[in-house]
Amino acid sequence: MGKRHAGTALAGLISSGLTIGAPLAMALEPLPAWQLDWHPWGSDRPDEALCRGVYVMPAYRLPATEDPGRVSAEADSAYYGEDGETILNGEVILRRGDSQLESPKVRMPSGREHAEAEGPLALRDLNLLVRGEAAEVSLNSDAARVDSAHYVIHDQHLRGDAVQLSRLEDGRYRLISSNFTTCDPGDSLWRLATRDLILDRESGFGTARHARLEVGRVPVFYWPWVRFPIDDRRHTGFLWPALGLSSDSLDYAQPFYWNIAPNHDATITPRWITEHGLLLGGEYRYLFPTDAGQIEGAYLSNDDGGASDDETRRFEGEDRWYVDYMHSGSFDARTRYNLRYGAASDGRYFDDFGSAFGEGPSNMPRLALLNYRGDTWNLQARAQGYQRLEHPLRDRDKPFYRLPSLSAAARWSQPGGLYQQWRSDVTYFWRDVDRTRVPLRESATGTRLHLSPATGWRFDESWGHLEPRVEWLYTAYDLDYGERETERSTSLQRAVPVASIDGGLIFERELELGGRDYRQTLEPRLNYAYVPARDQSEFPDFDSDERAFSWNQLWSPYRFTGSDRIGDLNRISYAVSSRFLEDGSGRDRFMLGVGQAYYFDDRSIDMAGDPDTLPSPRADDGERLYQAIRDRSPWVTRLDWRINDRWSTRYEWLYDDHRSRTERSSVGVAYRDPRGHVLNLAYRWQLEGFDPSGEDKDRLGYDREEYELSFAYKVNPRIDVIGRYLHDHTNRRSLDQMAGVQWNDCCYGLQLVWREWIEDNDTANTIEDDTTERGIFLRFVFKGLGGVGGNAAGYFETAIPGYRATEF
């Protein structure tokens, strides 16, 4: 069911240097590694091996009998003692079922119910070895007792000592004054020492009383009672706590894992935060053959308000909470559905109680989706929205909900390349606002019908393609302004034809470079698109936004996302590209493309939707006016070069040859080593106002110039060193800095990371309210027992493209 919980049950004191509890297990003289079935790696060592060797159970020395309850024996000599006692001497071997006893001397009383063995002896079971000084084993059951025992569980890489080890009749093992570790022989970085230990291999967990975790023989944790896994199965119990400390506050979370069933589990996490109070969190997961889901959330009653100088004091006395539910499934092979509901008590919940590295969500999605995919038709019904996590949140910043949205799409193809397409959508848009507190044009709610049938012809050959296409976009609205008085129409319609023709040629030649054979292509391409202007000045803006110019925009007739705005366009795009393909595999090694668009008319439609008015020439709209009336786009240059199997680079440059300036530029170099090394170098430049999408406060208010370096270096199979540095050259500041090390040893894992980053407080257009956040994050995993600290592996993989985090 996804992540595996390595469970422990913590019920007691946690302190450093603790000496309460049972005395340490009696110090037994360590055995040589070879006596523990230890085989050090030689030339056959796997590349990713973390341990210095492996425990290997040898073959049984006596064959199994047809009757698993019958005892077979072998010895150098045997004789009868007094009262019918049988004494076996020399190299004595007894086997019953999967159990085998090896000893220099064994006594069997006349009743033949048990045997007494003298050491040094070895008692074996499946993937289990016990060596000791004396033993008593039952000849009628699986019961046994070994004194001064050294034991090994082969498949769990687990070993330990015990003053006495008993195998009970039900197959469990009980150890008195014992310890265990998963470290290699000769290495005891950590061990669990306990007065009374039960190992249940059938259920896969161990239970200890008066147990103490020792690191380097120094006690660091104490449990009156602890339950832990000894294999990969999930078990009910307390997980390791998460602890956060600062100069004046304590943040302590103690998760409890409940293994309800093989397909159900839950985690309940009480969390005490000294400045806020007790927060109770939880997660429940389930898995069925055709459905799966989870629900998580947390609740804090009567918030104490945080530090006295913290703006969270505004929530003092309020209940703080969040809930997030996700479910997905299918009715059949063609019909699937998804459900999602997220909500939080306020927009600052995750700022105050958020997740690792401060990467809390920016919104809480809500979705009910039903989708059918047929051979021709794709039908979809959905209700969708989200809660925007900002505080304070203005009414005009609240999102629209789709309650509901019904869509249908289909495609038909005929021989010869002719095709038809159908797309349709009807949606009711609603949002929870005080309509008197938003601008009039933003106060509308209502229904939108959008139809877009299309027909075209696609001629496609290895040497080129040609595709004329005509699409008809029809949109109708039934709007409601509530109690607002307005002369704006509530019934609106718009019909816009979209015509385009796209064509290209492919010329090829054979080429040899550096002793390798390539096919080089030369690919000129032309695209013409025409969209007439239509008045949309009274149309609402439910889901539209203006697109930033890019290589893909050279070939698209759509200047806006969504359906509320259809941008006028009369332009021709032209480009030429060249590729180098490896002749053997056909893989692209190199691609260079250069293109531009030429406009025959101004673009009068912007988000205001008025076809008769261009943006004002005043300073704050001057850039928008220039974009509307320029007769040609920036030149777009794109390069993708896979230098070899490890190095690759990408480059994009948008250059305005009219104003002789770069509008956007980016270059990236990536290194991927099969051994796990990763290096990413990047430079980004973007002119202020280049990207017109989003709200004013979400658009950069300055020219962006950034440098980025991220890397991961696998020193060896045990050690990963990672780092990231993102620099805002425009404002002479570091946006994100991270340095960390991950140590993945045979018996433990360590993750130590330092990070400092800028929080922009949801206002990208200014840096005045930006704040600097920093933290040190530690995770320690005792393999076979559990771990302390949050797992940030997901963040590392996002921050360092190409990196795959170590699995402890």
Secondary structure, 3 states (H helix, E strand, C coil): CCCCCCCCCCCCCCCCCCCCCCCCCCCCCCCCHHHHCEEECCCCCCCCCCCCEEECCCCCCCCCCCCCCCEEEECCEEEECHHHCEEEEEEEEEEECCEEEEEEEEEECCCCCEEEEEEEEEEEECCEEEEEEEEEEECCCCCEEEEEEEEEEHHHCEEEEEEEEEECCCCCEEEEEEEEECCCCCCCCEEEEEEEEEEECCCCEEEEEEEEEEECCEEEEEEEEEEEECCCCCCCEECCCEEEECCCCEEEECCEEEEEECCEEEEEEEEEECCCEEEEEEEEEEECCCEEEEEEEEEECCCCCCCCCCHHHHHCCCCEEEEEEEEEEECCCCEEEEEEEEEECCCCHHHHHCCHHHCCCCEEEEEEEEEEECCCEEEEEEEEEEEECCCCCCHHHCCCEEEEEEEEEEEEECCCCEEEEEEEEEEEEECCCCHHHCCHHHCCEEEEEEECCEEEECEEECCEEEEEEEEEEEEEEEEECCCCCCCCCCEEEEEEEEEEEEEEECEEEEEEECCEEEEEEEEEEEEEEEECCCCCCCCCCCCCEECCCCCHHHHCCCCEECCCCCCCEEEEEEEEEEEEEECCCCCEEEEEEEEEEEECCCCCCCCCCCCCCCCCCCHHHHHHHHHHHCCECCEEEEEEEECCCCEEEEEEEEEECCCCEEEEEEEEEEEECCCCCEEEEEEEEECCCCCCCCCHHHCCCCCEEEEEEEEEEECCCCEEEEEEEEEECCCCEEEEEEEEEEEECCCEEEEEEEEEEEECCCCCCCCCCCEEEEEEEEEEEECCCEEECCCCHHHHHHHCCCCCCCCC
